[in-house]
Amino acid sequence: MEKSLKIRKVNTPVDDAASVAAVLDKAGIAFEKIDTVNWPEFPYRPEVEFRAAHTGDALLLNYRCKEEAVRAVAAHDNGPVWEDSCVEFFVTFDGKKYYNIECNCAGTILCATGPDRNDRTQASAEVLGGVKRHASLKGNMPSEGEGPVEWEVSLIVPVETYFGSGLASFDGVKARGNFYKCGDMLPTPHFLSWNPIGVPNPDFHRPEYFGNVEFE
């Protein structure tokens, strides 16, 4: 069954990503689970949840994870963060192209847009620099074998991050999207989604399996 998410608006100005969780706590924003195992050959299911709100001009994202091992090797934005302990939000506002914002457990992100997985345009350094991040493990990565590891990342994503969309505000926007957790190069690779994906092999670039996302 296709899932739906309503992203509530909060009126609290948020300038520091480290304060996102507290703002969402105060607003009573509930967590949603990323727990769908779509491919039986990858059965590992770490504990992953997310919550989201918006301020009109910015999207607030907060992810919490607990997994047996973590990895954060991608050193620069727009690098292969999906190979690390990674959480992702894919969204389309017009049904023609979609955006992917992917973030590893150290706060390194990737952002791109396009109609499919092969025809994508990466965000500029200026756009990426506008996304504020807070990562609980940044500067304190555990050694391999120290699991289970609990970690959290929060993002403040300005509406301008969705370059080329024409969006001026998130107010009242109806979209479609999906949330993911992966770790392609972890000791136990895994590929979890919020909304189920009905293809035979792991593939998050499937907008036909996005759920409904409505901004208040």
C-alpha positions as CSV (number, residue, x, y, z in Angstrom):
1,M,0.0,0.0,0.0
2,E,1.3,3.4,-1.0
3,K,2.2,5.6,2.0
4,S,1.5,9.3,2.6
5,L,3.3,11.9,4.7
6,K,2.1,15.3,5.7
7,I,5.0,17.6,6.5
8,R,3.8,20.2,9.0
9,K,4.9,23.8,9.1
10,V,6.6,25.1,12.2
11,N,6.9,28.8,12.9
12,T,10.2,28.7,14.8
13,P,13.2,30.2,12.9
14,V,15.9,27.5,12.7
15,D,19.5,28.6,11.8
16,D,21.5,25.9,13.4
17,A,21.1,22.2,12.3
18,A,22.0,21.1,15.8
19,S,18.8,22.6,17.0
20,V,16.5,20.9,14.5
21,A,15.7,17.9,16.7
22,A,14.7,20.2,19.6
23,V,12.5,22.2,17.4
24,L,10.8,19.1,16.1
25,D,10.5,17.7,19.6
26,K,8.7,21.0,20.8
27,A,6.4,20.8,17.8
28,G,5.5,17.2,18.5
29,I,6.6,15.9,15.1
30,A,6.5,12.1,15.1
31,F,9.0,9.8,13.6
32,E,8.3,7.6,10.6
33,K,10.2,4.3,10.1
34,I,12.3,3.4,7.2
35,D,11.9,-0.4,7.5
36,T,10.8,-1.9,4.3
37,V,13.1,-4.8,3.1
38,N,12.3,-4.9,-0.7
39,W,15.0,-7.5,-1.6
40,P,15.1,-10.7,0.4
41,E,18.8,-11.3,-0.5
42,F,19.5,-8.2,1.6
43,P,17.5,-8.9,4.8
44,Y,19.4,-6.8,7.3
45,R,17.2,-4.2,8.8
46,P,18.9,-1.6,11.0
47,E,16.7,0.6,13.1
48,V,16.1,3.8,11.2
49,E,13.5,6.5,11.5
50,F,13.0,10.1,10.3
51,R,10.8,13.1,10.8
52,A,10.3,16.2,8.8
53,A,8.8,19.7,9.0
54,H,9.2,22.9,7.1
55,T,9.4,26.6,7.8
56,G,8.1,27.8,4.4
57,D,11.6,28.6,3.1
58,A,13.4,25.5,4.4
59,L,12.9,21.8,4.9
60,L,13.9,20.3,8.3
61,L,15.0,16.7,8.3
62,N,16.0,14.6,11.3
63,Y,17.2,10.9,11.0
64,R,18.0,8.5,13.8
65,C,19.8,5.2,13.1
66,K,21.1,2.2,15.1
67,E,23.1,-0.3,13.2
68,E,25.9,-2.9,13.8
69,A,28.6,-1.0,11.9
70,V,29.1,2.5,10.4
71,R,31.2,3.8,7.6
72,A,32.0,7.4,6.5
73,V,34.6,7.3,3.8
74,A,33.2,9.8,1.3
75,A,35.3,12.9,2.1
76,H,33.6,15.5,-0.1
77,D,30.1,16.6,-1.0
78,N,28.7,14.9,-4.2
79,G,31.0,11.9,-3.5
80,P,29.8,8.3,-3.2
81,V,28.0,8.8,0.1
82,W,25.6,5.8,-0.7
83,E,28.5,3.5,0.0
84,D,28.7,4.8,3.5
85,S,26.1,4.6,6.3
86,C,23.6,6.8,4.4
87,V,20.1,8.2,4.7
88,E,18.3,9.7,1.7
89,F,15.3,11.7,0.6
90,F,14.1,11.6,-3.0
91,V,11.3,14.0,-4.1
92,T,9.6,15.2,-7.3
93,F,7.5,18.3,-7.4
94,D,6.3,18.1,-11.0
95,G,6.4,14.3,-11.8
96,K,9.1,15.0,-14.5
97,K,12.3,15.2,-12.7
98,Y,13.2,14.3,-9.1
99,Y,15.8,15.4,-6.6
100,N,18.0,13.2,-4.4
101,I,19.6,14.5,-1.2
102,E,21.8,11.8,0.4
103,C,23.7,12.2,3.6
104,N,26.2,9.9,5.3
105,C,26.6,9.6,9.1
106,A,29.3,12.3,9.1
107,G,27.1,14.9,7.4
108,T,28.6,14.7,3.9
109,I,25.9,15.1,1.3
110,L,25.1,14.5,-2.3
111,C,22.4,16.4,-4.2
112,A,21.3,16.0,-7.8
113,T,18.3,16.2,-10.1
114,G,17.1,14.7,-13.3
115,P,14.4,12.5,-14.9
116,D,16.2,9.1,-14.2
117,R,19.3,7.6,-12.5
118,N,21.5,8.2,-15.6
119,D,20.5,11.7,-16.7
120,R,21.3,13.8,-13.5
121,T,22.7,17.2,-12.8
122,Q,24.6,17.6,-9.6
123,A,24.1,20.6,-7.3
124,S,26.8,23.3,-7.4
125,A,29.1,23.9,-4.5
126,E,27.1,27.0,-3.7
127,V,23.9,25.1,-3.4
128,L,25.5,22.3,-1.3
129,G,27.0,24.9,1.0
130,G,23.5,26.3,1.7
131,V,22.4,23.0,3.3
132,K,23.2,23.1,7.0
133,R,24.0,19.8,8.6
134,H,24.5,18.3,12.1
135,A,25.9,14.8,12.5
136,S,26.3,13.3,16.0
137,L,29.3,11.2,14.9
138,K,31.2,13.9,13.1
139,G,34.7,13.9,14.5
140,N,34.0,10.8,16.7
141,M,33.6,7.9,14.4
142,P,33.7,4.5,16.2
143,S,36.2,1.8,15.2
144,E,35.0,-1.2,13.3
145,G,33.5,-3.8,15.6
146,E,32.3,-1.3,18.2
147,G,28.7,-1.8,17.2
148,P,25.9,-1.5,17.6
149,V,26.2,2.3,16.9
150,E,23.5,4.9,17.3
151,W,23.8,8.0,15.3
152,E,21.7,11.0,14.2
153,V,21.8,13.6,11.4
154,S,19.8,16.7,10.9
155,L,19.6,18.9,7.9
156,I,18.2,22.3,7.1
157,V,17.5,22.3,3.4
158,P,16.6,25.7,1.9
159,V,14.0,25.8,-0.9
160,E,16.8,27.0,-3.2
161,T,18.4,23.6,-2.8
162,Y,15.8,22.3,-5.3
163,F,17.4,24.3,-8.1
164,G,15.5,24.5,-11.3
165,S,12.2,23.6,-9.7
166,G,10.8,27.1,-9.6
167,L,9.7,26.6,-5.9
168,A,9.6,29.8,-3.9
169,S,8.1,28.2,-0.8
170,F,7.1,24.8,0.5
171,D,3.8,26.2,1.7
172,G,0.9,24.0,0.4
173,V,3.1,22.0,-2.0
174,K,2.0,18.6,-3.1
175,A,4.8,16.3,-4.0
176,R,5.9,12.6,-4.2
177,G,8.9,11.1,-2.6
178,N,10.6,8.3,-0.7
179,F,13.0,8.0,2.1
180,Y,15.9,5.4,2.2
181,K,18.7,3.9,4.3
182,C,21.5,2.1,2.6
183,G,25.1,1.1,3.1
184,D,26.5,-0.4,-0.1
185,M,30.0,-1.0,1.3
186,L,29.2,-1.8,4.8
187,P,30.0,-5.3,6.2
188,T,26.3,-6.1,5.8
189,P,24.9,-4.2,2.8
190,H,21.3,-3.1,3.1
191,F,18.7,-1.2,1.2
192,L,15.7,0.0,3.2
193,S,12.8,2.2,2.0
194,W,9.9,4.1,3.6
195,N,7.5,3.3,0.7
196,P,7.9,-0.1,-0.8
197,I,9.7,-0.6,-4.2
198,G,8.5,-3.3,-6.6
199,V,11.5,-4.1,-8.7
200,P,13.7,-7.2,-8.6
201,N,17.0,-5.6,-7.7
202,P,18.1,-2.8,-5.4
203,D,17.3,0.5,-7.0
204,F,16.2,3.7,-5.2
205,H,15.9,5.7,-8.5
206,R,12.3,4.6,-9.0
207,P,10.0,7.6,-8.8
208,E,7.1,5.3,-9.8
209,Y,7.3,3.9,-6.3
210,F,7.3,7.2,-4.5
211,G,4.6,7.9,-1.9
212,N,2.6,11.0,-1.4
213,V,4.2,13.9,0.4
214,E,2.1,17.0,1.2
215,F,3.6,20.2,2.8
216,E,1.2,22.0,5.1
